[in-house]
């Protein structure tokens, strides 16, 4: 799910998630594979980060939550949503395709 104008502009892509979350691991892997620099926030380690992620996601408590540098918020994004959104902002590099 993509929420436009859901968050503030950031210097780099942000990922809110947890180590136990399969979708979080897939998202991190995709970001690394496509050379997208990102900062990771562990929502299990800090309850305030969990609250921040929910606020960014419009009240949803699911993870991962990804915030792009222009403030676009993606909640549980698919690989296609990551590719589309980050390509539009010039953030995605590396291999072609949405794998």
N, CA and C of each residue as an Amber inpcrd file, in Angstrom:
protein
   297
   0.8410000  -1.1650000   0.0000000   0.0000000   0.0000000   0.0000000
   0.8890000   1.2330000   0.0000000   0.5780000   2.1700000  -0.8870000
   1.3430000   3.4010000  -1.0050000   0.4880000   4.5570000  -0.5090000
   1.0260000   5.2980000   0.4390000   0.3530000   6.4940000   0.9510000
   1.1510000   7.7020000   0.4850000   0.6170000   8.4780000  -0.4120000
   1.3090000   9.6760000  -0.9040000   1.2390000  10.7650000   0.1550000
   2.2920000  11.5420000   0.2330000   2.3610000  12.6650000   1.1650000
   2.0450000  12.2440000   2.5880000   2.4070000  11.0170000   2.9450000
   2.1010000  10.5320000   4.2800000   3.1230000  10.8930000   5.3200000
   4.3150000  11.2580000   4.8850000   5.3600000  11.5180000   5.8550000
   6.1970000  12.7200000   5.4670000   7.0780000  13.1170000   6.3440000
   7.9630000  14.2400000   6.0530000   9.0950000  13.8060000   5.1190000
   9.6530000  14.7640000   4.4120000  10.8090000  14.4630000   3.5650000
  11.9750000  14.0090000   4.4510000  12.7580000  13.0820000   3.9360000
  13.9010000  12.5430000   4.6750000  15.1390000  12.6100000   3.7880000
  16.3100000  12.4790000   4.3940000  17.5440000  12.5060000   3.6120000
  17.7450000  11.2180000   2.8320000  17.3050000  10.1020000   3.3880000
  17.4060000   8.8240000   2.6760000  16.2100000   7.9580000   3.0360000
  16.0460000   6.8870000   2.2940000  14.9380000   5.9740000   2.5270000
  15.0280000   5.4120000   3.9380000  13.8850000   5.2900000   4.5890000
  13.8020000   4.7430000   5.9410000  12.9680000   3.4760000   5.9070000
  13.3810000   2.4910000   6.6960000  12.6280000   1.2490000   6.8060000
  12.3640000   0.9730000   8.2840000  11.0870000   0.8670000   8.6410000
  10.6780000   0.4950000   9.9950000  10.2600000  -0.9640000   9.9340000
  10.8980000  -1.8090000  10.7480000  10.5730000  -3.2210000  10.7160000
  11.1940000  -3.9660000  11.8800000  11.1740000  -5.3080000  11.7780000
  11.7120000  -6.1800000  12.8270000  12.3770000  -7.3850000  12.1810000
  13.3560000  -7.9500000  12.8830000  14.1130000  -9.0910000  12.3500000
  13.2490000 -10.3210000  12.1010000  12.2050000 -10.5270000  12.8880000
  11.3730000 -11.7230000  12.7670000  10.4140000 -11.6440000  11.5720000
  10.2580000 -10.4710000  10.9840000   9.2640000 -10.2210000   9.9390000
   9.7900000 -10.6200000   8.5590000   9.1370000 -11.5870000   7.9420000
   9.5470000 -12.0550000   6.6160000   9.4540000 -10.9730000   5.5540000
   8.3890000 -10.1770000   5.5760000   8.2580000  -9.0900000   4.6040000
   9.3500000  -8.0370000   4.8020000   9.7560000  -7.8160000   6.0430000
  10.8400000  -6.8740000   6.3260000  12.1530000  -7.3880000   5.7430000
  12.4280000  -8.6620000   5.9320000  13.6530000  -9.2570000   5.3790000
  13.6470000  -9.1830000   3.8550000  12.4910000  -9.4630000   3.2360000
  12.3840000  -9.3910000   1.7720000  12.6150000  -7.9590000   1.2970000
  12.0370000  -6.9960000   1.9880000  12.1830000  -5.5900000   1.6100000
  13.6270000  -5.1390000   1.7410000  14.2890000  -5.4860000   2.8450000
  15.7010000  -5.1280000   3.0260000  16.5570000  -5.7460000   1.9330000
  16.2790000  -6.9960000   1.6140000  17.0250000  -7.6760000   0.5590000
  16.8420000  -6.9640000  -0.7800000  15.6120000  -6.5850000  -1.0850000
  15.3360000  -5.8910000  -2.3470000  16.0780000  -4.5560000  -2.3920000
  16.0080000  -3.8000000  -1.2950000  16.6900000  -2.5050000  -1.2470000
  18.1970000  -2.6680000  -1.4550000  18.7920000  -3.6390000  -0.8020000
  20.2370000  -3.8770000  -0.9560000  20.5750000  -4.3130000  -2.3780000
  19.7780000  -5.2100000  -2.9240000  20.0200000  -5.7370000  -4.2800000
  19.9630000  -4.6200000  -5.3220000  19.1580000  -3.6040000  -5.0550000
  19.0090000  -2.5070000  -6.0030000  19.7700000  -1.2520000  -5.5700000
  20.7050000  -1.4270000  -4.6580000  21.6270000  -0.3710000  -4.2270000
  20.9160000   0.8810000  -3.7320000  19.8260000   0.6820000  -3.0070000
  19.1040000   1.8050000  -2.3940000  19.6520000   1.9750000  -0.9810000
  20.2300000   3.1300000  -0.7180000  20.7220000   3.3890000   0.6270000
  19.5240000   3.6500000   1.5400000  19.5560000   3.0240000   2.7130000
  18.4450000   3.1930000   3.6390000  18.9310000   3.0960000   5.0680000
  18.1510000   3.6650000   5.9570000  18.4050000   3.5500000   7.3830000
  17.2810000   2.6880000   7.9460000  17.6580000   1.7810000   8.8350000
  16.7030000   0.8230000   9.3870000  16.3820000   1.1600000  10.8380000
  15.0870000   1.0830000  11.1760000  14.6290000   1.3110000  12.5390000
  13.9390000   0.0480000  13.0300000  14.4420000  -0.5220000  14.1330000
  13.9080000  -1.7650000  14.7050000  12.7450000  -1.4450000  15.6300000
  11.5350000  -1.7610000  15.1780000  10.3400000  -1.4480000  15.9590000
  10.1940000  -2.3270000  17.1900000  10.9030000  -3.4470000  17.2410000
  10.8770000  -4.2880000  18.4420000  11.7680000  -3.7290000  19.5380000
  12.8390000  -3.0580000  19.1540000  13.8070000  -2.5560000  20.1290000
  13.3300000  -1.2980000  20.8440000  12.4270000  -0.5640000  20.2030000
  12.0270000   0.7200000  20.7710000  10.5310000   0.9570000  20.5180000
   9.7180000   0.9450000  21.5720000   8.2780000   1.1620000  21.4090000
   7.9270000   2.4880000  20.7270000   8.7540000   3.5120000  20.9120000
   8.4660000   4.7920000  20.2570000   8.6070000   4.6680000  18.7320000
   9.4950000   3.7960000  18.2710000   9.6260000   3.5600000  16.8330000
   8.4120000   2.8120000  16.2950000   7.8740000   1.8940000  17.0950000
   6.6550000   1.1770000  16.7090000   5.4990000   2.1580000  16.5490000
   5.4030000   3.1040000  17.4840000   4.3640000   4.1320000  17.4120000
   4.5760000   5.0420000  16.2140000   5.8160000   5.3950000  15.9450000
   6.1430000   6.2530000  14.7950000   5.7440000   5.5680000  13.4950000
   6.0570000   4.2740000  13.3680000   5.6980000   3.5200000  12.1650000
   4.1840000   3.4940000  11.9750000   3.4450000   3.2770000  13.0480000
   1.9810000   3.2510000  12.9690000   1.4300000   4.6200000  12.5710000
   2.0090000   5.6680000  13.0970000   1.5800000   7.0190000  12.7360000
   1.8290000   7.2800000  11.2540000   3.0250000   6.9330000  10.7920000
   3.3570000   7.1150000   9.3790000   2.4180000   6.3230000   8.4740000
   2.0010000   5.1430000   8.9570000   1.1550000   4.2440000   8.1710000
  -0.3270000   4.5470000   8.3330000  -0.6530000   5.7000000   8.8640000
  -2.0480000   6.0800000   8.9900000  -2.8140000   5.2600000  10.0070000
  -2.1160000   4.7780000  11.0400000  -2.7580000   4.0000000  12.0930000
  -2.6140000   2.4980000  11.9490000  -2.1750000   2.0430000  10.7770000
  -1.9480000   0.6080000  10.5890000  -0.7330000   0.1900000  11.4020000
  -0.7770000  -1.0090000  11.9470000   0.3260000  -1.4830000  12.7920000
   1.1550000  -2.5620000  12.1010000   0.9730000  -2.7370000  10.8140000
   1.7340000  -3.7460000  10.0860000   3.0740000  -3.1760000   9.6280000
   4.0420000  -4.0550000   9.4730000   5.3780000  -3.6880000   9.0000000
   5.7300000  -4.5850000   7.8190000   6.6540000  -4.1830000   6.9990000
   7.4880000  -2.9910000   7.0640000   6.7550000  -1.7380000   6.6180000
   7.2730000  -0.6210000   7.1190000   6.8580000   0.6980000   6.6630000
   8.1040000   1.3400000   6.0710000   8.0090000   1.7680000   4.8240000
   9.1280000   2.3850000   4.1240000   8.7440000   3.8300000   3.8160000
   9.6590000   4.7540000   4.1380000   9.4570000   6.1700000   3.8360000
  10.5520000   6.5780000   2.8560000  10.1320000   7.0800000   1.6890000
  11.0900000   7.5140000   0.6690000  11.5340000   8.9400000   0.9710000
  12.6250000   9.3960000   0.3600000  13.1170000  10.7450000   0.6460000
  12.1060000  11.8640000   0.3970000  11.1370000  11.6560000  -0.4870000
  10.1430000  12.7150000  -0.7280000   8.9640000  12.6290000   0.2370000
   8.9760000  11.6410000   1.1540000   7.9190000  11.5090000   2.1430000
   6.8380000  10.5080000   1.7930000   6.9550000   9.8520000   0.6310000
   5.9930000   8.8080000   0.2850000   6.1440000   7.6560000   1.2710000
   5.0250000   7.1470000   1.7810000   5.0260000   6.0480000   2.7450000
   4.4740000   4.8040000   2.0720000   5.2020000   3.6970000   2.1970000
   4.7640000   2.4090000   1.6780000   4.5920000   1.4660000   2.8630000
   3.4420000   0.8160000   2.9570000   3.1540000  -0.1240000   4.0390000
   3.0770000  -1.5160000   3.4380000   3.8970000  -2.4260000   3.9470000
   4.0020000  -3.7810000   3.4070000   4.1170000  -3.7480000   1.8860000
   5.1010000  -3.0060000   1.3560000   5.1760000  -2.8620000  -0.0960000
   5.5940000  -4.1570000  -0.7950000   5.0420000  -4.3460000  -1.9780000
   5.4900000  -5.4380000  -2.8360000   6.7710000  -4.9880000  -3.5300000
   7.4630000  -5.9220000  -4.1630000   8.6580000  -5.5600000  -4.9170000
   8.3140000  -4.5970000  -6.0530000   7.1580000  -4.7850000  -6.6690000
   6.7290000  -3.8970000  -7.7570000   6.4830000  -2.4870000  -7.2240000
   5.8400000  -2.3730000  -6.0600000   5.6140000  -1.0470000  -5.4680000
   6.9350000  -0.3730000  -5.1170000   7.8850000  -1.1310000  -4.5910000
   9.2060000  -0.5770000  -4.2930000   9.8650000  -0.0750000  -5.5740000
   9.8540000  -0.8980000  -6.6130000  10.4980000  -0.5300000  -7.8790000
   9.8580000   0.7060000  -8.4870000   8.5460000   0.7270000  -8.5290000
   7.8230000   1.8500000  -9.1330000   8.0750000   3.1430000  -8.3760000
   7.9440000   3.1010000  -7.0740000   8.0740000   4.3110000  -6.2620000
   9.5080000   4.8170000  -6.2400000  10.4600000   3.9340000  -6.0060000
  11.8480000   4.3780000  -5.8950000  12.4380000   4.7630000  -7.2490000
  12.0100000   4.1310000  -8.3280000  12.4660000   4.5220000  -9.6640000
  11.9680000   5.9220000 -10.0050000  10.7390000   6.2070000  -9.6180000
  10.1530000   7.5190000  -9.9040000  10.9200000   8.6370000  -9.2100000
  11.5950000   8.3170000  -8.1230000  12.3350000   9.3250000  -7.3680000
  13.8360000   9.2290000  -7.5820000  14.2590000   8.4010000  -8.5490000
  15.6720000   8.2800000  -8.8590000  16.4820000   7.5960000  -7.7870000
  15.8390000   6.8320000  -6.9140000  16.5310000   6.1780000  -5.8080000
  17.0350000   4.7910000  -6.1620000  16.3960000   4.1460000  -7.1120000
  16.7220000   2.7580000  -7.4130000  17.8280000   2.6980000  -8.4460000
  18.8290000   1.8610000  -8.1670000  19.9100000   1.6090000  -9.1110000
  20.1020000   0.1010000  -9.1700000  21.0220000  -0.3270000  -9.9690000
  21.3250000  -1.7560000  -9.9980000  20.5670000  -2.4820000 -11.0770000
  20.2680000  -3.7270000 -10.8110000  19.6460000  -4.5980000 -11.8000000
  18.3230000  -4.0620000 -12.3130000  18.0150000  -4.4320000 -13.5440000
  16.7190000  -4.0640000 -14.0850000  15.6870000  -5.0830000 -13.6400000
  14.4360000  -4.7410000 -13.7830000  13.3750000  -5.6430000 -13.3760000
  12.9950000  -5.4390000 -11.9240000  11.9580000  -6.1020000 -11.5130000
  11.3910000  -5.9070000 -10.1750000  11.6820000  -7.0570000  -9.2450000
  12.5840000  -7.9540000  -9.6030000  12.8220000  -9.1490000  -8.7950000
  13.0960000  -8.8620000  -7.3580000
